[in-house]
């Protein structure tokens, strides 16, 4: 392909390359993800809404486009950047290439740039807005011409800087409903590739009867803030009946469904902006219905309990983020996709730090001792993996059956040491910056 394309960052840096996918101009928040596989999950994860995503792994698309692996029915990111994309994918499940997929979703792609350099810029400066320019449309030609005129370039950069992600959750709620499947299909399809429930000790449960015995007869409401389809799949594998509701549902409407548990899903954007949802979660906390939050759901649950959130410099995105379970001291490798985090120092009474990121000390999980609820910042449902923390869905089933399960949750002595160590490290890093 010889389509001329480039990325213009808000600080004026320009990365020249070639285009694939759709053509035109688009502005978004430029981020990077370090996953070596699972690019279909990245492309279809609603949490990337409003963002231009850069893959740090150099070759993307080698197993093509596989509809069965979609996390939602459409691509919600703004643009896609890779070093190289595979034009001739090879996989027995392949249904096409990612160029065709991006075209079908009207998503602009950029390749043949130094993604390593771009990632280093984002790590040093932090995530920033950018514009993708691709092809020879009138809009693209005008934008490209502006780069050689100082006055016009200045105006273009101001336009890029002024972009912000708004109405993120409302824009993606319900995205996964188009790829939902019944429980028997979910388990049989998963069993083909041994993507079955995994216990805390790492044992895979291939028998659906065994996997579902504790969840049978229980109903869970999946409150969809941009849910990945695999969250629902993991709940179904435990025998739970899952009812998906949009972000606009109220606490009263959820209670009317008479659920045994509530799942707060992942999703995009600044968690603190979801004032109405946070208010509804506060109401649900008074009902005593067990709650499990993942990613954005984790942040919203923390905000509803009185904690605060912050924006990270460049976020955590990829399938290789180490998190330490402070209850046991064990470190797990996790999949993550978030740009915000709960502030450790703002945790209210009754909220116990359960997981911590071993790279920067940020909050990766909370257990609540005063209400039947817990949450994690990472993705225990990760597809294509890692699967190590999927046992947390079994913890949710246990909490549904025993509302006091986390009442006496305690961490070992390493908890205090870890918090103090990471706090000191972060403070020193900021002082040296």
Backbone torsions as a table, in degrees:
resi	resn	phi	psi	omega
1	UNK	NA	142.7	-178.1
2	UNK	-123.3	21.3	179.2
3	UNK	-67.8	123.4	-179.8
4	UNK	-74.2	133.4	-178.1
5	UNK	-153.3	160.4	178.2
6	UNK	-159.3	163.1	172.5
7	UNK	-114.4	130.2	176.2
8	UNK	-112.7	114.9	179.0
9	UNK	-84.7	159.2	-177.3
10	UNK	-62.5	-22.1	178.6
11	UNK	-87.6	4.2	176.0
12	UNK	98.5	-11.3	177.9
13	UNK	-67.5	139.6	-179.6
14	UNK	-122.6	130.6	176.8
15	UNK	-113.0	109.2	-179.6
16	UNK	-85.2	136.5	177.7
17	UNK	-159.0	-150.0	178.7
18	UNK	-125.6	154.1	-175.1
19	UNK	-101.3	150.1	167.6
20	UNK	-141.3	175.0	-173.9
21	UNK	72.0	-145.4	-178.9
22	UNK	-76.2	169.3	177.1
23	UNK	-118.9	159.2	179.0
24	UNK	134.3	-152.7	178.7
25	UNK	-131.9	141.2	178.3
26	UNK	-150.7	143.2	177.2
27	UNK	-112.5	138.5	178.3
28	UNK	-158.5	176.9	175.7
29	UNK	-85.3	120.9	-175.1
30	UNK	-86.0	121.9	-178.7
31	UNK	-133.2	171.6	175.9
32	UNK	-131.5	151.3	175.9
33	UNK	-128.3	139.9	-172.4
34	UNK	-98.4	8.3	-179.5
35	UNK	-62.8	137.3	178.6
36	UNK	-89.9	-19.4	173.0
37	UNK	-142.2	-170.3	-178.8
38	UNK	74.6	26.9	-178.8
39	UNK	-66.8	-26.7	177.4
40	UNK	-68.5	-35.1	174.7
41	UNK	-63.1	-43.3	178.6
42	UNK	-60.8	-46.9	-177.4
43	UNK	-64.1	-30.6	-174.8
44	UNK	-109.4	7.0	178.4
45	UNK	-79.7	116.9	-179.4
46	UNK	-61.1	-18.2	-179.3
47	UNK	-66.1	-15.9	178.9
48	UNK	-88.2	10.3	-179.5
49	UNK	-52.3	131.6	176.2
50	UNK	81.8	4.6	-174.5
51	UNK	-115.4	149.4	170.7
52	UNK	-97.8	114.2	-171.1
53	UNK	-99.3	128.2	176.7
54	UNK	-105.9	126.3	175.3
55	UNK	-89.9	124.2	179.8
56	UNK	-77.6	-27.1	178.0
57	UNK	-69.1	132.6	-167.6
58	UNK	-68.9	-31.1	-178.3
59	UNK	-116.6	122.0	-178.1
60	UNK	-124.0	138.4	173.9
61	UNK	104.1	11.6	-173.5
62	UNK	-67.9	-22.3	176.0
63	UNK	-108.2	11.7	168.8
64	UNK	74.6	-153.7	-176.9
65	UNK	-105.9	117.9	-177.6
66	UNK	-124.9	105.1	-173.4
67	UNK	-61.0	-32.0	-179.2
68	UNK	-63.3	-18.7	-176.8
69	UNK	-96.7	3.2	-179.3
70	UNK	-65.9	143.4	174.8
71	UNK	-94.2	-13.9	175.4
72	UNK	-156.6	173.2	-173.8
73	UNK	-81.1	-7.0	179.4
74	UNK	-149.5	169.0	178.8
75	UNK	-92.2	122.0	-175.1
76	UNK	-103.2	-7.5	179.1
77	UNK	-75.6	164.8	-176.7
78	UNK	-85.8	-39.6	-178.0
79	UNK	-157.0	166.8	-172.6
80	UNK	-138.2	129.0	-177.2
81	UNK	-124.2	129.3	177.7
82	UNK	-137.8	159.7	174.7
83	UNK	-73.0	-45.8	-179.7
84	UNK	-151.1	140.3	175.9
85	UNK	-115.2	146.4	-174.8
86	UNK	-83.3	116.2	-178.1
87	UNK	-80.1	-20.2	-179.8
88	UNK	-128.1	74.9	-178.6
89	UNK	-65.4	154.2	-178.6
90	UNK	-135.7	109.6	176.5
91	UNK	-166.1	141.4	-176.9
92	UNK	-66.6	-15.2	178.4
93	UNK	-100.2	-2.4	-173.9
94	UNK	-62.7	134.5	178.7
95	UNK	-120.9	11.2	-179.2
96	UNK	154.6	-174.4	179.5
97	UNK	-110.8	167.1	-174.3
98	UNK	-73.6	-22.6	174.8
99	UNK	-61.8	-47.2	179.2
100	UNK	-64.3	-38.5	179.5
101	UNK	-63.7	-47.2	-179.9
102	UNK	-61.3	-39.2	176.8
103	UNK	-61.7	-42.6	-178.2
104	UNK	-65.2	-26.1	-179.1
105	UNK	-99.5	1.3	-178.3
106	UNK	57.7	43.2	179.4
107	UNK	-108.2	128.7	179.8
108	UNK	-78.6	133.5	176.7
109	UNK	-117.4	150.2	177.6
110	UNK	-132.1	132.1	176.3
111	UNK	-139.9	177.8	-178.5
112	UNK	65.1	37.5	170.6
113	UNK	-120.0	169.0	178.6
114	UNK	-82.5	88.7	-177.8
115	UNK	-67.3	-25.2	176.9
116	UNK	-65.5	-45.1	178.9
117	UNK	-64.1	-43.2	179.5
118	UNK	-61.0	-43.0	179.5
119	UNK	-62.7	-41.5	179.2
120	UNK	-64.0	-36.7	177.3
121	UNK	-63.2	-46.7	-178.7
122	UNK	-66.8	-31.6	177.6
123	UNK	-70.6	-38.4	-177.4
124	UNK	-79.2	-45.0	-175.7
125	UNK	-89.1	-32.1	-173.8
126	UNK	103.9	165.6	179.6
127	UNK	-59.0	143.6	178.7
128	UNK	-147.5	161.8	178.8
129	UNK	-70.1	155.8	177.9
130	UNK	-153.5	164.3	176.9
131	UNK	-123.6	130.1	172.4
132	UNK	-95.4	130.4	178.5
133	UNK	-123.2	122.0	-176.0
134	UNK	-143.9	137.1	174.9
135	UNK	88.5	-165.8	-173.5
136	UNK	-123.0	27.9	174.7
137	UNK	-67.4	162.9	-179.3
138	UNK	-57.9	-40.0	-179.7
139	UNK	-65.5	-42.2	-179.1
140	UNK	-68.2	-41.4	179.6
141	UNK	-63.4	-41.5	179.9
142	UNK	-65.8	-43.3	-179.4
143	UNK	-65.8	-40.5	-179.6
144	UNK	-67.2	-38.1	179.1
145	UNK	-65.7	-32.0	-179.1
146	UNK	-64.7	-24.2	-177.7
147	UNK	-68.6	-21.2	-179.5
148	UNK	-98.5	5.9	178.3
149	UNK	-122.9	114.8	-173.2
150	UNK	-54.9	-43.9	-178.1
151	UNK	-66.5	-45.0	-179.2
152	UNK	-69.9	-35.1	178.7
153	UNK	-65.7	-39.7	178.8
154	UNK	-61.3	-41.1	178.8
155	UNK	-67.0	-38.5	179.0
156	UNK	-64.7	-42.1	-179.8
157	UNK	-65.8	-36.0	177.2
158	UNK	-64.4	-38.2	177.8
159	UNK	-64.2	-41.4	179.6
160	UNK	-65.7	-44.8	-178.5
161	UNK	-63.7	-31.9	-174.9
162	UNK	-77.5	-9.4	-179.2
163	UNK	-66.5	140.2	173.6
164	UNK	-144.6	150.9	179.1
165	UNK	-84.6	119.5	-177.7
166	UNK	-126.1	154.9	179.0
167	UNK	50.1	39.1	-173.2
168	UNK	-62.1	-54.3	-176.8
169	UNK	-62.8	-45.5	-179.9
170	UNK	-62.2	-27.5	-177.6
171	UNK	-78.1	-21.8	-174.7
172	UNK	-117.5	-9.1	-178.9
173	UNK	-58.0	134.9	-179.2
174	UNK	88.6	1.3	-177.0
175	UNK	-62.5	-31.2	-174.3
176	UNK	-85.6	-11.4	-175.0
177	UNK	-63.3	-24.5	-179.7
178	UNK	-72.9	-10.7	-179.3
179	UNK	-121.2	16.6	179.9
180	UNK	-73.4	145.1	179.2
181	UNK	-135.2	156.2	178.5
182	UNK	-69.6	162.4	-173.0
183	UNK	-57.5	-44.8	-176.9
184	UNK	-63.9	-37.5	178.2
185	UNK	-68.3	-42.8	-179.9
186	UNK	-57.7	-48.7	-176.3
187	UNK	-69.2	-42.6	-178.6
188	UNK	-65.5	-39.8	178.0
189	UNK	-65.9	-41.7	-179.5
190	UNK	-66.8	-38.4	-177.4
191	UNK	-63.4	-28.3	179.3
192	UNK	-58.9	-34.0	-175.9
193	UNK	-115.3	18.4	178.3
194	UNK	56.1	31.7	175.3
195	UNK	-92.9	59.0	-175.1
196	UNK	-105.3	170.7	178.8
197	UNK	-54.9	141.2	179.9
198	UNK	-120.3	129.6	-179.6
199	UNK	-78.8	171.8	-178.7
200	UNK	-60.7	-27.9	179.6
201	UNK	-90.3	6.1	175.8
202	UNK	93.0	1.8	-179.4
203	UNK	-77.3	132.9	177.4
204	UNK	-89.3	136.1	179.9
205	UNK	-103.6	102.0	-176.6
206	UNK	-86.7	-15.2	-178.5
207	UNK	-88.7	114.3	-177.2
208	UNK	-61.5	-33.4	179.7
209	UNK	-63.8	-44.1	178.6
210	UNK	-66.3	-42.4	-177.6
211	UNK	-66.1	-31.6	-172.8
212	UNK	-100.0	-3.8	-169.6
213	UNK	-60.6	-37.3	-176.3
214	UNK	-83.3	-17.3	-178.2
215	UNK	-100.4	-10.4	-178.2
216	UNK	-58.0	134.9	177.9
217	UNK	84.4	-1.1	180.0
218	UNK	-104.1	142.3	-179.5
219	UNK	-112.3	133.7	177.9
220	UNK	-120.6	133.3	172.3
221	UNK	-92.0	121.7	175.5
222	UNK	-94.6	104.1	-179.9
223	UNK	-81.6	112.4	-166.4
224	UNK	-92.7	103.7	175.2
225	UNK	-101.3	12.3	-173.9
226	UNK	126.7	41.5	-171.1
227	UNK	-63.4	139.9	169.2
228	UNK	-78.9	140.1	-176.7
229	UNK	-59.5	-27.6	-175.3
230	UNK	-71.7	-19.7	174.0
231	UNK	-63.0	-46.9	178.7
232	UNK	-63.1	-41.4	-179.8
233	UNK	-60.0	-43.1	-178.6
234	UNK	-66.6	-35.0	176.6
235	UNK	-66.9	-42.9	179.4
236	UNK	-63.3	-36.4	179.6
237	UNK	-63.9	-20.8	178.0
238	UNK	-92.7	9.1	177.1
239	UNK	85.3	3.9	-177.7
240	UNK	-79.2	142.6	170.4
241	UNK	-82.6	131.3	-175.1
242	UNK	-117.0	125.0	175.3
243	UNK	-114.7	114.9	-178.3
244	UNK	-90.1	130.3	178.1
245	UNK	-127.5	150.1	-178.3
246	UNK	-73.8	169.7	-177.3
247	UNK	-65.0	-18.6	-176.8
248	UNK	-79.4	-7.1	-179.7
249	UNK	-65.6	147.1	177.8
250	UNK	-98.5	168.2	176.9
251	UNK	-59.9	-38.8	-179.7
252	UNK	-65.1	-41.4	178.8
253	UNK	-65.7	-37.9	178.4
254	UNK	-67.8	-43.8	178.1
255	UNK	-60.9	-35.1	-179.0
256	UNK	-63.3	-22.2	178.2
257	UNK	-79.0	-6.4	178.5
258	UNK	54.0	55.0	-178.4
259	UNK	-80.5	154.4	173.3
260	UNK	-89.6	-16.8	179.1
261	UNK	-160.0	160.4	179.8
262	UNK	-129.2	128.8	176.3
263	UNK	-104.7	121.6	174.8
264	UNK	-94.2	116.8	-170.6
265	UNK	-82.5	173.8	170.5
266	UNK	-69.5	175.2	177.5
267	UNK	170.7	175.3	-175.3
268	UNK	-96.7	171.8	169.0
269	UNK	85.4	-177.1	179.9
270	UNK	-77.5	117.8	-177.1
271	UNK	-59.5	-34.8	-176.0
272	UNK	-66.7	-16.9	-179.9
273	UNK	-75.3	-16.2	-175.5
274	UNK	-88.5	61.3	-173.7
275	UNK	-60.4	-43.6	-177.7
276	UNK	-65.1	-44.5	-179.8
277	UNK	-63.3	-42.6	179.5
278	UNK	-59.8	-41.0	179.2
279	UNK	-63.9	-37.5	179.2
280	UNK	-71.2	-35.4	176.9
281	UNK	-64.1	-38.6	177.5
282	UNK	-57.2	-39.8	178.5
283	UNK	-65.9	-41.7	-178.3
284	UNK	-67.1	-30.6	178.8
285	UNK	-63.0	-25.4	-179.5
286	UNK	-81.7	-11.8	-176.5
287	UNK	-84.2	-20.0	-177.7
288	UNK	82.6	6.7	177.1
289	UNK	-75.5	128.1	179.9
290	UNK	-58.1	138.6	-177.1
291	UNK	-129.1	138.1	175.0
292	UNK	-128.2	124.1	-179.9
293	UNK	-114.7	140.0	177.8
294	UNK	-124.4	129.6	174.4
295	UNK	58.7	-110.4	178.4
296	UNK	-59.6	-38.0	177.4
297	UNK	-59.3	-37.5	175.8
298	UNK	-62.4	-44.7	-179.0
299	UNK	-67.8	-42.5	-179.7
300	UNK	-65.0	-38.9	178.1
301	UNK	-64.4	-40.8	178.2
302	UNK	-65.0	-42.6	178.9
303	UNK	-63.8	-38.7	179.5
304	UNK	-66.3	-24.7	179.2
305	UNK	-92.0	-0.8	175.7
306	UNK	106.9	1.0	177.4
307	UNK	-80.1	175.0	177.5
308	UNK	-122.1	158.2	177.7
309	UNK	-119.6	163.1	179.3
310	UNK	-141.7	156.9	176.0
311	UNK	-89.5	132.0	178.8
312	UNK	-81.7	156.9	-177.1
313	UNK	-59.9	-49.3	178.1
314	UNK	-137.2	7.7	172.8
315	UNK	73.5	179.9	176.2
316	UNK	-121.4	112.3	179.3
317	UNK	-140.6	120.2	-178.8
318	UNK	148.0	176.1	-176.4
319	UNK	-106.9	24.4	-175.0
320	UNK	-138.8	38.9	-179.3
321	UNK	-94.3	121.1	-179.2
322	UNK	-81.9	130.5	177.5
323	UNK	-128.1	140.4	-178.3
324	UNK	-105.3	126.2	176.9
325	UNK	-84.1	107.8	-172.3
326	UNK	-72.2	-11.0	175.4
327	UNK	-72.5	-36.1	-176.0
328	UNK	-116.9	-18.4	-176.4
329	UNK	85.9	0.1	-178.6
330	UNK	-80.6	142.9	177.5
331	UNK	-103.2	131.9	177.6
332	UNK	-115.2	149.4	171.6
333	UNK	-92.6	128.3	-172.7
334	UNK	-127.1	160.5	173.8
335	UNK	-97.0	134.7	-177.2
336	UNK	-139.9	155.1	175.1
337	UNK	-158.6	86.7	179.6
338	UNK	-156.6	152.0	178.5
339	UNK	-114.2	-1.7	179.7
340	UNK	-125.4	160.3	179.0
341	UNK	-147.1	155.9	175.0
342	UNK	-78.2	134.2	179.4
343	UNK	-73.8	121.8	-179.4
344	UNK	-57.1	-39.4	-173.6
345	UNK	-76.2	-3.5	-178.1
346	UNK	-107.8	8.7	-177.3
347	UNK	-63.8	130.6	-179.2
348	UNK	-80.1	171.1	175.8
349	UNK	-60.6	136.2	-179.0
350	UNK	96.1	-11.4	177.9
351	UNK	-104.0	117.6	-178.0
352	UNK	-109.3	128.5	177.4
353	UNK	-66.4	116.4	-175.8
354	UNK	-103.1	-35.0	177.7
355	UNK	-128.2	144.2	176.7
356	UNK	-133.3	143.1	177.5
357	UNK	-75.9	122.1	-175.1
358	UNK	-77.2	-7.7	175.9
359	UNK	-83.1	-42.4	-174.9
360	UNK	-133.4	2.1	175.4
361	UNK	79.1	6.4	-178.7
362	UNK	-73.4	159.4	-178.4
363	UNK	-67.3	126.5	178.2
364	UNK	-118.6	-1.8	179.2
365	UNK	-175.8	150.2	179.1
366	UNK	-137.3	140.9	171.4
367	UNK	-118.2	133.5	-177.5
368	UNK	-103.8	125.6	-178.2
369	UNK	-92.9	-12.2	-177.8
370	UNK	-101.7	-12.9	175.9
371	UNK	-140.4	153.7	179.1
372	UNK	-77.0	81.8	-176.5
373	UNK	-154.6	151.4	172.8
374	UNK	-156.3	165.9	-176.6
375	UNK	-159.6	158.8	175.6
376	UNK	-136.4	147.8	180.0
377	UNK	-80.7	-28.7	-178.0
378	UNK	-87.4	-175.1	-175.5
379	UNK	-113.6	97.4	178.5
380	UNK	-70.8	-13.5	179.0
381	UNK	-92.2	9.2	-169.7
382	UNK	-46.8	133.4	174.9
383	UNK	-135.0	116.2	24.5
384	UNK	-93.5	20.6	177.1
385	UNK	128.4	-179.9	1.1
386	UNK	-73.6	159.2	-174.4
387	UNK	-101.0	-1.1	-169.9
388	UNK	-53.4	-35.9	-173.6
389	UNK	-101.1	14.1	179.4
390	UNK	-67.0	-12.8	176.6
391	UNK	-62.0	-16.0	179.2
392	UNK	-65.0	-24.9	174.8
393	UNK	-69.6	-32.6	174.3
394	UNK	-69.1	-34.5	175.8
395	UNK	-62.0	-36.9	178.4
396	UNK	-65.1	-43.8	177.6
397	UNK	-60.8	-42.2	178.4
398	UNK	-61.4	-41.9	179.1
399	UNK	-64.5	-37.1	177.7
400	UNK	-62.6	-38.9	-178.8
401	UNK	-83.0	-20.3	179.7
402	UNK	-141.9	96.1	-175.1
403	UNK	-63.0	-15.5	-179.2
404	UNK	-95.5	9.8	-172.9
405	UNK	-55.5	-40.0	-177.9
406	UNK	-99.4	4.8	-175.6
407	UNK	-59.9	-37.2	-179.4
408	UNK	-108.3	28.4	-178.5
409	UNK	-61.7	126.9	179.3
410	UNK	-134.0	153.6	175.7
411	UNK	-110.9	161.9	178.8
412	UNK	-79.5	179.8	-174.1
413	UNK	-63.9	-18.2	-179.2
414	UNK	-67.1	-18.7	-178.1
415	UNK	-56.0	-53.9	-177.9
416	UNK	-63.6	-44.3	179.5
417	UNK	-59.7	-42.5	-177.8
418	UNK	-64.7	-46.1	-179.1
419	UNK	-62.3	-45.8	-179.1
420	UNK	-64.6	-41.3	-179.1
421	UNK	-63.7	-48.8	-177.2
422	UNK	-68.8	-36.9	178.4
423	UNK	-61.8	-42.7	-180.0
424	UNK	-66.1	-40.3	-179.3
425	UNK	-64.4	-46.6	-179.8
426	UNK	-63.8	-41.0	179.8
427	UNK	-62.3	-42.3	-179.6
428	UNK	-68.1	-38.7	178.9
429	UNK	-61.5	-44.6	179.5
430	UNK	-64.6	-37.9	-179.5
431	UNK	-65.3	-32.7	-178.6
432	UNK	-83.8	-14.5	-176.2
433	UNK	-70.0	NA	NA
